[in-house]
Amino acid sequence: MAGTWHRVRTYLRHLVKARSRHGVHSPFIYALMDEVLCRDAPLAEVKDIEQRRRRLQASRKRIHVTDLGAGSSLGLGTERSVGAIARSALKPPRQARLLYRLVRHFRPGTVLELGTSLGITTAYLARAAEPGMVFTLEGCPNTLAIAREGLEELGIGNVEAVEGAFSDTLPGILERIGHVDLAFIDGHHDREATLGYFEHVLARSHEGTVLVFDDIHWSPGMSQAWARIQEHPRATVTADLYHLGLVFLRGGQARQHFRLRC
């Protein structure tokens, strides 16, 4: 209940304080809003991914879920139906399209995703990143198996899916890929864990890297983690979209932090 009230309070605060593109005095952020954040429209190139989403939502298959993160806000047990997971855990189409547009805009060669779940967001990232490569990490072997099945069905081959706890798999993946152009950090909504992943990814980031954090106001701890990330000296520009937080590491840029709405 405390988490729900926190999300209500922070959302109302966001509605009051967030700026539209016409209230932003940053050419970089104005262009980002105009060309990416506020330009939502159906995407023909992800129609098959949305068909896959609908099949997952209708699935009655039950699987054992290994939950290594902060847990489900719905309080579901360790055995769940695929349909229930798809309806509660997958990024909504609008947010998935936003991630797609971000990737298409910045053209990253290497994308890192922490939290594969059933693979719908992974498919969006990978389709947008082509011919770049997506490395996705997931702690639950059963959901990862479904994600891999879906990626194969969709004909998406530019994904390497890694099973295991992020704390175990992330250092090795970062060492192997060398650098990260865009990271989507999801799947473990915990203050200290999120800050730890941020530091790990930051060590393999460059001035053009884009970091995307999911559910930055999911709990008081996540809001605190987001505030700490904004204070980091390398986080020169940040954008709070309420559901997502964007971090840019632009060298020579005056530090600016924005709350945005379209």
C-alpha positions as CSV (number, residue, x, y, z in Angstrom):
1,M,0.0,0.0,0.0
2,A,2.9,2.4,0.8
3,G,4.3,1.9,-2.7
4,T,0.9,2.6,-4.3
5,W,0.5,5.9,-2.4
6,H,4.1,6.8,-3.3
7,R,3.3,6.3,-7.0
8,V,0.2,8.4,-6.7
9,R,2.0,11.3,-4.9
10,T,4.9,11.3,-7.3
11,Y,2.6,11.1,-10.4
12,L,0.6,14.1,-9.2
13,R,3.8,16.0,-8.5
14,H,5.0,15.1,-12.0
15,L,1.8,16.4,-13.6
16,V,2.3,19.8,-11.8
17,K,6.0,20.2,-12.5
18,A,6.6,18.6,-15.8
19,R,7.3,20.8,-18.8
20,S,6.0,20.4,-22.4
21,R,8.5,21.0,-25.2
22,H,7.5,24.7,-25.4
23,G,8.6,25.2,-21.8
24,V,12.1,23.7,-22.4
25,H,15.1,26.0,-23.0
26,S,17.5,23.3,-24.1
27,P,18.0,22.7,-27.9
28,F,19.0,19.1,-27.2
29,I,16.0,18.2,-25.1
30,Y,13.6,20.2,-27.3
31,A,14.8,18.3,-30.4
32,L,14.5,15.0,-28.4
33,M,10.9,15.8,-27.4
34,D,10.0,17.0,-30.9
35,E,11.6,14.1,-32.8
36,V,11.3,11.2,-30.4
37,L,9.5,11.5,-27.1
38,C,6.3,13.2,-28.3
39,R,6.1,11.6,-31.8
40,D,4.1,8.5,-30.9
41,A,2.3,6.6,-33.7
42,P,1.5,3.0,-34.6
43,L,4.6,1.2,-36.0
44,A,4.0,-1.3,-38.9
45,E,7.4,-2.8,-38.2
46,V,6.4,-4.1,-34.8
47,K,2.9,-5.5,-35.7
48,D,4.2,-9.1,-35.4
49,I,5.6,-8.3,-31.9
50,E,2.3,-7.0,-30.7
51,Q,0.6,-10.1,-32.1
52,R,3.1,-12.1,-30.0
53,R,2.2,-10.0,-27.0
54,R,-1.5,-10.8,-27.4
55,R,-0.8,-14.5,-27.6
56,L,1.2,-14.3,-24.4
57,Q,-1.6,-12.4,-22.6
58,A,-4.1,-15.1,-23.6
59,S,-1.8,-18.0,-22.6
60,R,-3.0,-20.2,-19.7
61,K,0.3,-22.1,-19.4
62,R,1.7,-22.0,-15.9
63,I,5.4,-21.7,-15.1
64,H,7.5,-21.5,-12.0
65,V,9.0,-18.0,-11.7
66,T,12.4,-17.3,-10.2
67,D,12.0,-13.8,-8.9
68,L,15.4,-12.3,-8.0
69,G,14.2,-8.7,-8.0
70,A,12.0,-6.6,-5.7
71,G,9.1,-8.8,-6.5
72,S,5.7,-8.3,-8.1
73,S,3.7,-5.3,-7.0
74,L,0.6,-7.6,-7.4
75,G,1.9,-10.1,-4.8
76,L,1.6,-13.0,-7.2
77,G,3.1,-16.4,-6.1
78,T,6.1,-18.2,-7.6
79,E,3.9,-20.2,-9.9
80,R,2.1,-18.0,-12.4
81,S,0.3,-18.2,-15.7
82,V,2.1,-16.8,-18.6
83,G,-0.9,-14.7,-19.4
84,A,-0.8,-13.1,-15.9
85,I,2.9,-12.3,-16.3
86,A,2.3,-10.8,-19.7
87,R,-0.6,-8.6,-18.5
88,S,1.2,-7.3,-15.4
89,A,5.0,-7.2,-16.2
90,L,5.4,-6.3,-19.9
91,K,6.0,-2.7,-20.9
92,P,2.8,-1.3,-22.4
93,P,2.8,-0.7,-26.1
94,R,3.2,3.0,-25.8
95,Q,6.3,2.7,-23.6
96,A,7.7,0.0,-25.9
97,R,7.3,2.3,-28.9
98,L,9.1,5.0,-27.0
99,L,12.1,2.7,-26.4
100,Y,12.0,1.7,-30.1
101,R,12.1,5.4,-31.2
102,L,15.0,6.1,-28.8
103,V,17.0,3.3,-30.2
104,R,16.3,4.3,-33.8
105,H,17.2,7.9,-33.0
106,F,20.5,7.3,-31.3
107,R,21.5,4.2,-33.5
108,P,23.5,2.3,-30.8
109,G,25.7,-0.5,-31.9
110,T,25.5,-2.2,-28.6
111,V,22.4,-2.3,-26.4
112,L,22.3,-3.7,-22.9
113,E,19.0,-4.8,-21.3
114,L,18.7,-5.8,-17.7
115,G,15.4,-7.7,-17.4
116,T,14.3,-9.8,-20.4
117,S,11.0,-11.0,-18.9
118,L,9.0,-12.6,-21.8
119,G,11.0,-10.8,-24.4
120,I,8.6,-8.3,-25.9
121,T,10.7,-5.2,-25.0
122,T,13.7,-7.1,-26.1
123,A,12.1,-7.6,-29.5
124,Y,11.4,-3.9,-29.8
125,L,15.0,-3.0,-28.8
126,A,16.5,-5.5,-31.2
127,R,14.2,-4.6,-34.2
128,A,15.1,-1.0,-33.7
129,A,18.8,-1.6,-33.2
130,E,19.4,-3.6,-36.4
131,P,22.2,-4.2,-37.4
132,G,23.4,-3.5,-33.8
133,M,23.4,-6.2,-31.1
134,V,21.3,-6.5,-28.0
135,F,22.6,-8.3,-24.9
136,T,19.7,-9.0,-22.5
137,L,20.0,-10.5,-19.0
138,E,17.3,-12.4,-17.1
139,G,17.3,-14.2,-13.8
140,C,14.3,-16.5,-14.4
141,P,15.1,-19.5,-16.7
142,N,11.5,-20.2,-17.5
143,T,10.5,-16.7,-18.7
144,L,13.8,-16.5,-20.6
145,A,13.0,-19.7,-22.4
146,I,9.7,-18.2,-23.5
147,A,11.5,-15.0,-24.6
148,R,14.0,-17.0,-26.7
149,E,11.1,-18.9,-28.3
150,G,9.4,-15.6,-29.2
151,L,12.6,-14.0,-30.6
152,E,13.1,-17.1,-32.8
153,E,9.4,-17.0,-33.9
154,L,9.8,-13.3,-34.8
155,G,13.0,-13.9,-36.8
156,I,15.1,-11.7,-34.6
157,G,18.7,-12.9,-34.5
158,N,20.6,-9.9,-33.1
159,V,20.1,-10.8,-29.5
160,E,22.2,-12.7,-27.0
161,A,20.2,-13.7,-24.0
162,V,22.1,-14.5,-20.8
163,E,20.5,-16.4,-17.8
164,G,21.4,-15.6,-14.2
165,A,21.3,-13.0,-11.5
166,F,22.4,-9.6,-12.7
167,S,25.1,-9.4,-10.0
168,D,26.6,-12.6,-11.4
169,T,26.3,-12.0,-15.1
170,L,26.6,-8.3,-15.6
171,P,30.3,-7.9,-14.9
172,G,31.3,-10.6,-17.3
173,I,29.0,-9.3,-20.1
174,L,30.4,-5.8,-19.7
175,E,33.9,-7.1,-19.8
176,R,33.2,-9.0,-23.0
177,I,31.3,-6.3,-25.0
178,G,33.7,-3.6,-24.0
179,H,31.3,-0.6,-24.1
180,V,27.6,0.2,-23.9
181,D,25.9,2.6,-26.3
182,L,22.4,2.3,-24.8
183,A,21.3,0.5,-21.6
184,F,17.7,-0.2,-20.5
185,I,17.9,-1.0,-16.8
186,D,14.8,-2.9,-15.6
187,G,13.9,-6.0,-13.7
188,H,15.2,-5.3,-10.2
189,H,13.4,-2.3,-8.6
190,D,15.7,-1.9,-5.6
191,R,17.6,1.3,-4.5
192,E,21.0,-0.2,-3.8
193,A,20.8,-2.7,-6.7
194,T,19.9,0.0,-9.2
195,L,22.7,2.2,-8.0
196,G,25.1,-0.7,-8.3
197,Y,24.0,-1.5,-11.9
198,F,24.4,2.2,-12.8
199,E,28.0,2.3,-11.6
200,H,28.8,-1.0,-13.4
201,V,27.3,0.3,-16.7
202,L,28.8,3.8,-16.2
203,A,32.3,2.3,-16.2
204,R,31.7,0.9,-19.7
205,S,29.9,4.1,-21.0
206,H,31.1,7.0,-23.2
207,E,29.9,10.5,-23.8
208,G,27.3,9.3,-26.3
209,T,25.9,6.5,-24.1
210,V,22.2,6.8,-23.3
211,L,21.0,5.2,-20.0
212,V,17.3,4.4,-19.6
213,F,15.9,3.5,-16.1
214,D,12.5,1.9,-15.7
215,D,10.0,2.6,-13.0
216,I,12.0,5.4,-11.4
217,H,9.1,6.2,-9.0
218,W,8.0,2.7,-8.4
219,S,8.9,3.0,-4.7
220,P,10.5,5.5,-2.3
221,G,13.7,3.6,-2.8
222,M,13.6,3.9,-6.5
223,S,12.9,7.6,-6.3
224,Q,15.9,7.9,-4.0
225,A,18.1,5.9,-6.5
226,W,16.9,8.2,-9.3
227,A,17.8,11.3,-7.3
228,R,21.3,9.9,-6.6
229,I,21.8,9.1,-10.3
230,Q,20.9,12.7,-11.2
231,E,23.5,14.0,-8.7
232,H,26.3,11.9,-10.3
233,P,28.9,14.3,-12.0
234,R,28.8,12.3,-15.3
235,A,25.0,12.6,-15.5
236,T,25.1,16.0,-17.2
237,V,21.5,15.8,-18.6
238,T,18.6,13.8,-17.2
239,A,15.0,13.6,-18.2
240,D,12.2,12.4,-15.8
241,L,9.3,11.0,-17.9
242,Y,7.8,9.6,-14.7
243,H,7.7,5.9,-15.9
244,L,11.2,6.2,-17.4
245,G,14.3,8.2,-16.6
246,L,16.8,9.1,-19.3
247,V,20.5,9.9,-18.5
248,F,22.9,11.5,-21.0
249,L,26.6,11.8,-20.4
250,R,27.3,14.7,-22.7
251,G,30.8,16.1,-22.2
252,G,31.1,19.8,-22.0
253,Q,27.4,20.2,-21.3
254,A,26.0,22.3,-18.5
255,R,24.2,20.1,-16.0
256,Q,20.4,20.2,-16.6
257,H,17.6,18.1,-15.2
258,F,14.1,18.0,-16.6
259,R,10.7,16.7,-15.8
260,L,8.9,16.2,-19.2
261,R,5.5,15.6,-20.6
262,C,4.1,15.5,-24.1
